[in-house]
Amino acid sequence: MAATTARLEKRDRQMQAEGAPTCPKCGKPMRKMIAKKGRNAGNAFWSCTGYPECKGTRNFE
């Protein structure tokens, strides 16, 4: 579990350095994700790093 947490933290720092937007709901940095289900399956979007407490998203532009 610690390895997963460390990997996610490293990815979040990289996204922030690359200019990832901030969450419109809580202000935390966002991470790029790929939708796995639904009508947007396979499309990229920004997800809040505070998930599951914050469910803020943005369209990937």
Distance bins in CASP14 RR format, pairs under 12 A and 6 or more apart:
PFRMAT RR
TARGET T0000
AUTHOR 0000-0000-0000
RMODE 2
METHOD distances of the structure
MODEL  1
1 7 0 0 0 0 0 1 0 0 0 0 0
1 8 0 0 0 0 0 1 0 0 0 0 0
2 8 0 0 0 0 0 1 0 0 0 0 0
2 9 0 0 0 0 0 1 0 0 0 0 0
3 9 0 0 0 0 0 1 0 0 0 0 0
3 10 0 0 0 0 0 1 0 0 0 0 0
4 10 0 0 0 0 0 1 0 0 0 0 0
4 11 0 0 0 0 0 1 0 0 0 0 0
5 11 0 0 0 0 0 1 0 0 0 0 0
5 12 0 0 0 0 0 1 0 0 0 0 0
5 49 0 0 0 0 0 1 0 0 0 0 0
6 12 0 0 0 0 0 1 0 0 0 0 0
6 13 0 0 0 0 0 1 0 0 0 0 0
7 13 0 0 0 0 0 1 0 0 0 0 0
7 14 0 0 0 0 0 1 0 0 0 0 0
7 31 0 0 0 0 0 1 0 0 0 0 0
8 14 0 0 0 0 0 1 0 0 0 0 0
8 15 0 0 0 0 0 1 0 0 0 0 0
8 29 0 0 0 0 0 1 0 0 0 0 0
8 31 1 0 0 1 0 0 0 0 0 0 0
8 33 0 0 0 0 0 1 0 0 0 0 0
8 47 0 0 0 0 0 1 0 0 0 0 0
8 49 0 0 0 0 1 0 0 0 0 0 0
8 50 0 0 0 0 0 1 0 0 0 0 0
8 51 0 0 0 0 0 1 0 0 0 0 0
9 15 0 0 0 0 0 1 0 0 0 0 0
9 16 0 0 0 0 0 1 0 0 0 0 0
9 29 0 0 0 0 0 1 0 0 0 0 0
9 31 0 0 0 0 0 1 0 0 0 0 0
9 49 0 0 0 0 1 0 0 0 0 0 0
10 16 0 0 0 0 0 1 0 0 0 0 0
10 17 0 0 0 0 0 1 0 0 0 0 0
10 31 0 0 0 0 0 1 0 0 0 0 0
11 17 0 0 0 0 0 1 0 0 0 0 0
11 18 0 0 0 0 0 1 0 0 0 0 0
11 20 0 0 0 0 0 1 0 0 0 0 0
11 29 0 0 0 0 0 1 0 0 0 0 0
11 30 0 0 0 0 0 1 0 0 0 0 0
11 31 1 0 0 1 0 0 0 0 0 0 0
11 32 0 0 0 0 1 0 0 0 0 0 0
11 33 0 0 0 0 0 1 0 0 0 0 0
11 47 0 0 0 0 0 1 0 0 0 0 0
11 49 0 0 0 0 1 0 0 0 0 0 0
12 18 0 0 0 0 0 1 0 0 0 0 0
12 19 0 0 0 0 0 1 0 0 0 0 0
12 20 0 0 0 0 1 0 0 0 0 0 0
12 23 0 0 0 0 0 1 0 0 0 0 0
12 28 0 0 0 0 1 0 0 0 0 0 0
12 29 1 0 0 1 0 0 0 0 0 0 0
12 30 0 0 0 0 1 0 0 0 0 0 0
12 31 1 0 1 0 0 0 0 0 0 0 0
12 32 0 0 0 0 0 1 0 0 0 0 0
12 33 0 0 0 0 0 1 0 0 0 0 0
12 46 0 0 0 0 0 1 0 0 0 0 0
12 47 0 0 0 0 0 1 0 0 0 0 0
12 48 0 0 0 0 0 1 0 0 0 0 0
12 49 1 0 1 0 0 0 0 0 0 0 0
12 50 0 0 0 0 1 0 0 0 0 0 0
12 51 0 0 0 0 0 1 0 0 0 0 0
13 19 0 0 0 0 0 1 0 0 0 0 0
13 20 0 0 0 0 1 0 0 0 0 0 0
13 29 0 0 0 0 1 0 0 0 0 0 0
13 31 0 0 0 0 0 1 0 0 0 0 0
13 49 0 0 0 0 0 1 0 0 0 0 0
14 20 0 0 0 0 1 0 0 0 0 0 0
14 29 0 0 0 0 0 1 0 0 0 0 0
14 31 0 0 0 0 1 0 0 0 0 0 0
14 32 0 0 0 0 1 0 0 0 0 0 0
14 49 0 0 0 0 0 1 0 0 0 0 0
15 21 0 0 0 0 1 0 0 0 0 0 0
15 22 0 0 0 0 0 1 0 0 0 0 0
15 28 0 0 0 0 0 1 0 0 0 0 0
15 29 1 0 0 1 0 0 0 0 0 0 0
15 30 1 0 0 1 0 0 0 0 0 0 0
15 31 1 0 1 0 0 0 0 0 0 0 0
15 32 1 0 0 1 0 0 0 0 0 0 0
15 33 0 0 0 0 0 1 0 0 0 0 0
15 46 0 0 0 0 1 0 0 0 0 0 0
15 47 0 0 0 0 0 1 0 0 0 0 0
15 48 0 0 0 0 0 1 0 0 0 0 0
15 49 0 0 0 0 1 0 0 0 0 0 0
15 60 0 0 0 0 0 1 0 0 0 0 0
16 22 0 0 0 0 1 0 0 0 0 0 0
16 23 0 0 0 0 0 1 0 0 0 0 0
16 27 0 0 0 0 0 1 0 0 0 0 0
16 28 0 0 0 0 1 0 0 0 0 0 0
16 29 1 0 1 0 0 0 0 0 0 0 0
16 30 0 0 0 0 1 0 0 0 0 0 0
16 31 0 0 0 0 1 0 0 0 0 0 0
16 32 0 0 0 0 0 1 0 0 0 0 0
16 46 0 0 0 0 0 1 0 0 0 0 0
16 49 0 0 0 0 1 0 0 0 0 0 0
17 29 0 0 0 0 1 0 0 0 0 0 0
18 29 0 0 0 0 0 1 0 0 0 0 0
18 30 0 0 0 0 0 1 0 0 0 0 0
18 31 0 0 0 0 0 1 0 0 0 0 0
18 32 0 0 0 0 1 0 0 0 0 0 0
18 46 0 0 0 0 0 1 0 0 0 0 0
19 29 0 0 0 0 1 0 0 0 0 0 0
19 30 0 0 0 0 1 0 0 0 0 0 0
19 31 0 0 0 0 0 1 0 0 0 0 0
19 32 0 0 0 0 0 1 0 0 0 0 0
19 46 0 0 0 0 0 1 0 0 0 0 0
20 27 0 0 0 0 0 1 0 0 0 0 0
20 28 0 0 0 0 0 1 0 0 0 0 0
20 29 1 0 1 0 0 0 0 0 0 0 0
20 30 1 0 1 0 0 0 0 0 0 0 0
20 31 1 0 0 1 0 0 0 0 0 0 0
20 32 1 0 0 1 0 0 0 0 0 0 0
20 33 0 0 0 0 0 1 0 0 0 0 0
20 44 0 0 0 0 0 1 0 0 0 0 0
20 45 0 0 0 0 0 1 0 0 0 0 0
20 46 1 0 0 1 0 0 0 0 0 0 0
20 47 0 0 0 0 0 1 0 0 0 0 0
20 48 0 0 0 0 0 1 0 0 0 0 0
20 49 0 0 0 0 1 0 0 0 0 0 0
20 58 0 0 0 0 1 0 0 0 0 0 0
20 60 0 0 0 0 0 1 0 0 0 0 0
20 61 0 0 0 0 0 1 0 0 0 0 0
21 27 0 0 0 0 1 0 0 0 0 0 0
21 28 0 0 0 0 0 1 0 0 0 0 0
21 29 1 0 0 1 0 0 0 0 0 0 0
21 30 1 0 1 0 0 0 0 0 0 0 0
21 31 0 0 0 0 0 1 0 0 0 0 0
21 32 0 0 0 0 0 1 0 0 0 0 0
21 45 0 0 0 0 0 1 0 0 0 0 0
21 46 1 0 1 0 0 0 0 0 0 0 0
21 47 0 0 0 0 0 1 0 0 0 0 0
21 48 0 0 0 0 0 1 0 0 0 0 0
21 49 0 0 0 0 0 1 0 0 0 0 0
21 56 0 0 0 0 0 1 0 0 0 0 0
21 57 0 0 0 0 0 1 0 0 0 0 0
21 58 1 0 1 0 0 0 0 0 0 0 0
21 59 0 0 0 0 0 1 0 0 0 0 0
21 60 0 0 0 0 1 0 0 0 0 0 0
21 61 0 0 0 0 1 0 0 0 0 0 0
22 28 1 0 0 1 0 0 0 0 0 0 0
22 29 1 0 0 1 0 0 0 0 0 0 0
22 30 1 0 0 1 0 0 0 0 0 0 0
22 31 0 0 0 0 0 1 0 0 0 0 0
22 46 0 0 0 0 1 0 0 0 0 0 0
22 48 0 0 0 0 1 0 0 0 0 0 0
22 49 0 0 0 0 1 0 0 0 0 0 0
22 50 0 0 0 0 0 1 0 0 0 0 0
22 54 0 0 0 0 0 1 0 0 0 0 0
22 56 0 0 0 0 0 1 0 0 0 0 0
22 58 0 0 0 0 1 0 0 0 0 0 0
23 29 1 0 0 1 0 0 0 0 0 0 0
23 30 1 0 1 0 0 0 0 0 0 0 0
23 31 0 0 0 0 0 1 0 0 0 0 0
23 46 0 0 0 0 1 0 0 0 0 0 0
23 47 0 0 0 0 1 0 0 0 0 0 0
23 48 1 0 1 0 0 0 0 0 0 0 0
23 49 1 0 0 1 0 0 0 0 0 0 0
23 50 1 0 0 1 0 0 0 0 0 0 0
23 51 0 0 0 0 1 0 0 0 0 0 0
23 53 0 0 0 0 0 1 0 0 0 0 0
23 54 1 0 0 1 0 0 0 0 0 0 0
23 55 0 0 0 0 1 0 0 0 0 0 0
23 56 1 0 1 0 0 0 0 0 0 0 0
23 57 0 0 0 0 1 0 0 0 0 0 0
23 58 1 0 0 1 0 0 0 0 0 0 0
24 30 0 0 0 0 1 0 0 0 0 0 0
24 46 0 0 0 0 1 0 0 0 0 0 0
24 47 0 0 0 0 0 1 0 0 0 0 0
24 48 0 0 0 0 1 0 0 0 0 0 0
24 54 0 0 0 0 1 0 0 0 0 0 0
24 55 0 0 0 0 0 1 0 0 0 0 0
24 56 1 0 0 1 0 0 0 0 0 0 0
24 57 0 0 0 0 1 0 0 0 0 0 0
24 58 1 0 0 1 0 0 0 0 0 0 0
24 59 0 0 0 0 0 1 0 0 0 0 0
25 46 0 0 0 0 0 1 0 0 0 0 0
25 47 0 0 0 0 0 1 0 0 0 0 0
25 48 1 0 0 1 0 0 0 0 0 0 0
25 49 0 0 0 0 0 1 0 0 0 0 0
25 50 0 0 0 0 1 0 0 0 0 0 0
25 51 0 0 0 0 0 1 0 0 0 0 0
25 53 0 0 0 0 0 1 0 0 0 0 0
25 54 1 0 1 0 0 0 0 0 0 0 0
25 55 1 0 0 1 0 0 0 0 0 0 0
25 56 1 0 1 0 0 0 0 0 0 0 0
25 57 0 0 0 0 1 0 0 0 0 0 0
25 58 0 0 0 0 0 1 0 0 0 0 0
26 48 1 0 0 1 0 0 0 0 0 0 0
26 49 0 0 0 0 1 0 0 0 0 0 0
26 50 1 0 0 1 0 0 0 0 0 0 0
26 51 0 0 0 0 0 1 0 0 0 0 0
26 53 0 0 0 0 1 0 0 0 0 0 0
26 54 1 0 1 0 0 0 0 0 0 0 0
26 55 0 0 0 0 1 0 0 0 0 0 0
26 56 1 0 0 1 0 0 0 0 0 0 0
26 57 0 0 0 0 0 1 0 0 0 0 0
27 46 0 0 0 0 0 1 0 0 0 0 0
27 48 0 0 0 0 1 0 0 0 0 0 0
27 49 0 0 0 0 1 0 0 0 0 0 0
27 50 0 0 0 0 1 0 0 0 0 0 0
27 54 0 0 0 0 1 0 0 0 0 0 0
27 56 0 0 0 0 1 0 0 0 0 0 0
27 58 0 0 0 0 0 1 0 0 0 0 0
28 46 0 0 0 0 0 1 0 0 0 0 0
28 47 0 0 0 0 0 1 0 0 0 0 0
28 48 1 0 1 0 0 0 0 0 0 0 0
28 49 1 0 1 0 0 0 0 0 0 0 0
28 50 1 0 1 0 0 0 0 0 0 0 0
28 51 0 0 0 0 1 0 0 0 0 0 0
28 53 0 0 0 0 1 0 0 0 0 0 0
28 54 1 0 0 1 0 0 0 0 0 0 0
28 55 0 0 0 0 0 1 0 0 0 0 0
28 56 0 0 0 0 1 0 0 0 0 0 0
29 46 0 0 0 0 1 0 0 0 0 0 0
29 47 0 0 0 0 0 1 0 0 0 0 0
29 48 0 0 0 0 1 0 0 0 0 0 0
29 49 1 0 1 0 0 0 0 0 0 0 0
29 50 0 0 0 0 1 0 0 0 0 0 0
29 51 0 0 0 0 0 1 0 0 0 0 0
29 54 0 0 0 0 0 1 0 0 0 0 0
29 56 0 0 0 0 0 1 0 0 0 0 0
29 58 0 0 0 0 0 1 0 0 0 0 0
30 44 0 0 0 0 0 1 0 0 0 0 0
30 45 0 0 0 0 1 0 0 0 0 0 0
30 46 1 0 1 0 0 0 0 0 0 0 0
30 47 1 0 0 1 0 0 0 0 0 0 0
30 48 1 0 1 0 0 0 0 0 0 0 0
30 49 1 0 0 1 0 0 0 0 0 0 0
30 50 0 0 0 0 1 0 0 0 0 0 0
30 51 0 0 0 0 1 0 0 0 0 0 0
30 54 0 0 0 0 0 1 0 0 0 0 0
30 55 0 0 0 0 0 1 0 0 0 0 0
30 56 0 0 0 0 1 0 0 0 0 0 0
30 57 0 0 0 0 1 0 0 0 0 0 0
30 58 1 0 0 1 0 0 0 0 0 0 0
30 59 0 0 0 0 0 1 0 0 0 0 0
30 60 0 0 0 0 1 0 0 0 0 0 0
31 44 0 0 0 0 0 1 0 0 0 0 0
31 45 0 0 0 0 1 0 0 0 0 0 0
31 46 1 0 0 1 0 0 0 0 0 0 0
31 47 1 0 1 0 0 0 0 0 0 0 0
31 48 0 0 0 0 1 0 0 0 0 0 0
31 49 1 0 1 0 0 0 0 0 0 0 0
31 50 0 0 0 0 1 0 0 0 0 0 0
31 51 0 0 0 0 1 0 0 0 0 0 0
31 56 0 0 0 0 0 1 0 0 0 0 0
31 57 0 0 0 0 0 1 0 0 0 0 0
31 58 0 0 0 0 0 1 0 0 0 0 0
31 60 0 0 0 0 0 1 0 0 0 0 0
32 43 0 0 0 0 0 1 0 0 0 0 0
32 44 1 0 1 0 0 0 0 0 0 0 0
32 45 1 0 0 1 0 0 0 0 0 0 0
32 46 1 0 0 1 0 0 0 0 0 0 0
32 47 1 0 0 1 0 0 0 0 0 0 0
32 48 0 0 0 0 0 1 0 0 0 0 0
32 49 0 0 0 0 0 1 0 0 0 0 0
32 57 0 0 0 0 0 1 0 0 0 0 0
32 58 0 0 0 0 0 1 0 0 0 0 0
32 59 0 0 0 0 0 1 0 0 0 0 0
32 60 1 0 0 1 0 0 0 0 0 0 0
32 61 0 0 0 0 0 1 0 0 0 0 0
33 40 0 0 0 0 0 1 0 0 0 0 0
33 41 0 0 0 0 0 1 0 0 0 0 0
33 42 0 0 0 0 0 1 0 0 0 0 0
33 43 0 0 0 0 1 0 0 0 0 0 0
33 44 1 0 0 1 0 0 0 0 0 0 0
33 45 1 0 1 0 0 0 0 0 0 0 0
33 46 1 0 0 1 0 0 0 0 0 0 0
33 47 1 0 1 0 0 0 0 0 0 0 0
33 48 0 0 0 0 1 0 0 0 0 0 0
33 49 0 0 0 0 0 1 0 0 0 0 0
33 51 0 0 0 0 1 0 0 0 0 0 0
33 56 0 0 0 0 0 1 0 0 0 0 0
33 57 0 0 0 0 1 0 0 0 0 0 0
33 58 0 0 0 0 0 1 0 0 0 0 0
33 59 0 0 0 0 0 1 0 0 0 0 0
33 60 0 0 0 0 1 0 0 0 0 0 0
34 40 0 0 0 0 1 0 0 0 0 0 0
34 41 0 0 0 0 1 0 0 0 0 0 0
34 42 1 0 1 0 0 0 0 0 0 0 0
34 43 1 0 0 1 0 0 0 0 0 0 0
34 44 1 0 1 0 0 0 0 0 0 0 0
34 45 1 0 0 1 0 0 0 0 0 0 0
34 46 0 0 0 0 0 1 0 0 0 0 0
34 47 0 0 0 0 1 0 0 0 0 0 0
34 60 0 0 0 0 1 0 0 0 0 0 0
35 41 1 0 1 0 0 0 0 0 0 0 0
35 42 1 0 1 0 0 0 0 0 0 0 0
35 43 1 0 1 0 0 0 0 0 0 0 0
35 44 1 0 0 1 0 0 0 0 0 0 0
35 45 1 0 0 1 0 0 0 0 0 0 0
35 46 0 0 0 0 0 1 0 0 0 0 0
35 47 0 0 0 0 1 0 0 0 0 0 0
35 57 0 0 0 0 1 0 0 0 0 0 0
35 59 0 0 0 0 0 1 0 0 0 0 0
35 60 0 0 0 0 1 0 0 0 0 0 0
36 42 1 0 0 1 0 0 0 0 0 0 0
36 43 0 0 0 0 0 1 0 0 0 0 0
36 44 0 0 0 0 0 1 0 0 0 0 0
36 45 0 0 0 0 0 1 0 0 0 0 0
36 47 0 0 0 0 0 1 0 0 0 0 0
37 43 0 0 0 0 0 1 0 0 0 0 0
38 45 0 0 0 0 0 1 0 0 0 0 0
40 57 0 0 0 0 0 1 0 0 0 0 0
40 59 0 0 0 0 1 0 0 0 0 0 0
40 60 0 0 0 0 0 1 0 0 0 0 0
42 60 0 0 0 0 0 1 0 0 0 0 0
43 57 0 0 0 0 0 1 0 0 0 0 0
43 59 0 0 0 0 1 0 0 0 0 0 0
43 60 1 0 0 1 0 0 0 0 0 0 0
43 61 0 0 0 0 0 1 0 0 0 0 0
44 57 0 0 0 0 0 1 0 0 0 0 0
44 58 0 0 0 0 0 1 0 0 0 0 0
44 59 0 0 0 0 1 0 0 0 0 0 0
44 60 1 1 0 0 0 0 0 0 0 0 0
44 61 0 0 0 0 1 0 0 0 0 0 0
45 56 0 0 0 0 0 1 0 0 0 0 0
45 57 1 0 1 0 0 0 0 0 0 0 0
45 58 1 0 0 1 0 0 0 0 0 0 0
45 59 1 0 0 1 0 0 0 0 0 0 0
45 60 1 0 1 0 0 0 0 0 0 0 0
45 61 0 0 0 0 1 0 0 0 0 0 0
46 56 0 0 0 0 1 0 0 0 0 0 0
46 57 1 0 0 1 0 0 0 0 0 0 0
46 58 1 0 1 0 0 0 0 0 0 0 0
46 59 1 0 0 1 0 0 0 0 0 0 0
46 60 1 0 1 0 0 0 0 0 0 0 0
46 61 0 0 0 0 1 0 0 0 0 0 0
47 54 0 0 0 0 1 0 0 0 0 0 0
47 55 0 0 0 0 1 0 0 0 0 0 0
47 56 1 0 0 1 0 0 0 0 0 0 0
47 57 1 0 1 0 0 0 0 0 0 0 0
47 58 0 0 0 0 1 0 0 0 0 0 0
47 59 0 0 0 0 0 1 0 0 0 0 0
47 60 0 0 0 0 1 0 0 0 0 0 0
48 54 1 0 1 0 0 0 0 0 0 0 0
48 55 1 0 0 1 0 0 0 0 0 0 0
48 56 1 0 1 0 0 0 0 0 0 0 0
48 57 1 0 0 1 0 0 0 0 0 0 0
48 58 0 0 0 0 1 0 0 0 0 0 0
49 55 0 0 0 0 0 1 0 0 0 0 0
49 56 0 0 0 0 0 1 0 0 0 0 0
49 57 0 0 0 0 0 1 0 0 0 0 0
50 56 0 0 0 0 1 0 0 0 0 0 0
50 57 0 0 0 0 0 1 0 0 0 0 0
51 57 0 0 0 0 1 0 0 0 0 0 0
END
